[in-house]
Amino acid sequence: MLLVAEPVLGPEERAAVMAVLESGWITLGERVRTFERAFAELHGVADAVAVDSCTAGLHLVLKALGIGPGDEVLAPSLTFVATVNAILYVGAEPVLVDIEALQHPLMSIAQAEAKITSRTRAIMLMHYAGHMAERRMWRDLASRHGLLLIEDAAHAVGVAGVGSYGDGSAFSFYGNKNMTTAEGGMVLMHNPEMLERVRQMRGHGMTRSVMQRLVARTPHYDVDMLGYNYRMDEIRGAIGLVQLSRLEAMNTRRAALVAQYRALLARLENRYEGFVVPRPQSGLSAHHIMPILLPVGANRDRTAAEMHLAGVQTTIHYPPVHTLSYYRQRAPGLHLPLTEEFHRRELTLPLHPKMDDSDVELVVNTLENALENAFAPNYG
Ligand SMILES: *Cc1c(COP(=O)(O)O)cnc(C)c1O
């Protein structure tokens, strides 16, 4: 079965993990610190804070920025629920926004602006599929209205400029992301003092970590803020360092696979009205996933089932957050027509660096065959 996503893990990761186990220091220590510095350098910033997930990272970014009860945060509905959950964790109100267009499925700037109220404090961007949001336009909007700008950068690790849109960003190293530590995340913040607040909140709000107490030869610490346990351990830090050294090569491979997909899918775009291959409006992408929209009237479940029989896994990104029960109860009347249509027709094709050119051909041929039968009128 050709899977939608697969991590690239090899002997270097195995050796790195073994070295940690043999070292006797298995949680937050020098390897995590080295990983943070290397991650920051790769993204052109001074420093970073490693956490145990992107969700935890988003929570800490919102906390550090002082967002809380009474505040509204604009966010796309076409995202993973974690984006919205982080806003709810701090007691703020997520205000979900439609996408720009079926070809450009990121949050619409015009729709976002239309939803700004006197209570709006921040905008949470999500670089869907790795497609970078338009930096200048979002920064203009944020500064015109005095809003904070946050990036859920789970899809966009390694792209030039990611993390520089505004006040804070969080990345994910979950198993299906462009680089992985199994579970894990990273936070960047524009303001160095806020980044240090995030570092402190990550470890129960303690003024000195175990490692810092060892180095400073003191058993004393204070707690002067409410913190959390969102630490990354050394095993993940070690895996992260190896993955980071390969990130550019892995992202380059993804870009080549996407270019091949686009060339082959042009055939279907010409043949079927409404067959859409979304593209980044900014021209920049980490190529995290390969979403397509099936033509109007094509039976998606049947297409996916036929592809599965032929050995090709597909999936859907995402069920819109505002249509899931928990969030629908909170905002029952909300209707986001483009997001809903995108979701009805979307299919995510396999994309990961272990694929070769013949895999892309197989996927496109399989899709083409499945579409032949996707319009049968009386299929249950
Ligand atoms: C994966 C993902 C997350 C959550 O990442 P975790 O590291 O699993 O917490 C958040 N937002 C988006 C858009 C994601 O794809």
The ligand as an SDF file (V2000), in Angstrom:
LIG
                    3D

 15 15  0  0  0  0  0  0  0  0999 V2000
   -0.3540   18.3620   13.0620 C   0  0  0  0  0  0  0  0  0  0  0  0
   -0.9680   19.6780   13.2370 C   0  0  0  0  0  0  0  0  0  0  0  0
   -1.0950   20.2850   14.4870 C   0  0  0  0  0  0  0  0  0  0  0  0
   -0.8040   19.5860   15.7710 C   0  0  0  0  0  0  0  0  0  0  0  0
    0.4940   19.1880   15.9050 O   0  0  0  0  0  0  0  0  0  0  0  0
    0.8790   18.3020   17.1840 P   0  0  0  0  0  0  0  0  0  0  0  0
    2.3760   18.3650   17.1520 O   0  0  0  0  0  0  0  0  0  0  0  0
    0.3510   16.9310   16.9290 O   0  0  0  0  0  0  0  0  0  0  0  0
    0.2970   18.9440   18.3690 O   0  0  0  0  0  0  0  0  0  0  0  0
   -1.5930   21.5650   14.5670 C   0  0  0  0  0  0  0  0  0  0  0  0
   -1.9980   22.2160   13.4780 N   0  0  0  0  0  0  0  0  0  0  0  0
   -1.9220   21.6610   12.2420 C   0  0  0  0  0  0  0  0  0  0  0  0
   -2.3750   22.4390   11.0650 C   0  0  0  0  0  0  0  0  0  0  0  0
   -1.4330   20.3690   12.0910 C   0  0  0  0  0  0  0  0  0  0  0  0
   -1.3970   19.8220   10.8790 O   0  0  0  0  0  0  0  0  0  0  0  0
  1  2  1  0
  2  3  1  0
  2 14  2  0
  3  4  1  0
  3 10  2  0
  4  5  1  0
  5  6  1  0
  6  7  2  0
  6  8  1  0
  6  9  1  0
 10 11  1  0
 11 12  2  0
 12 13  1  0
 12 14  1  0
 14 15  1  0
M  END
$$$$
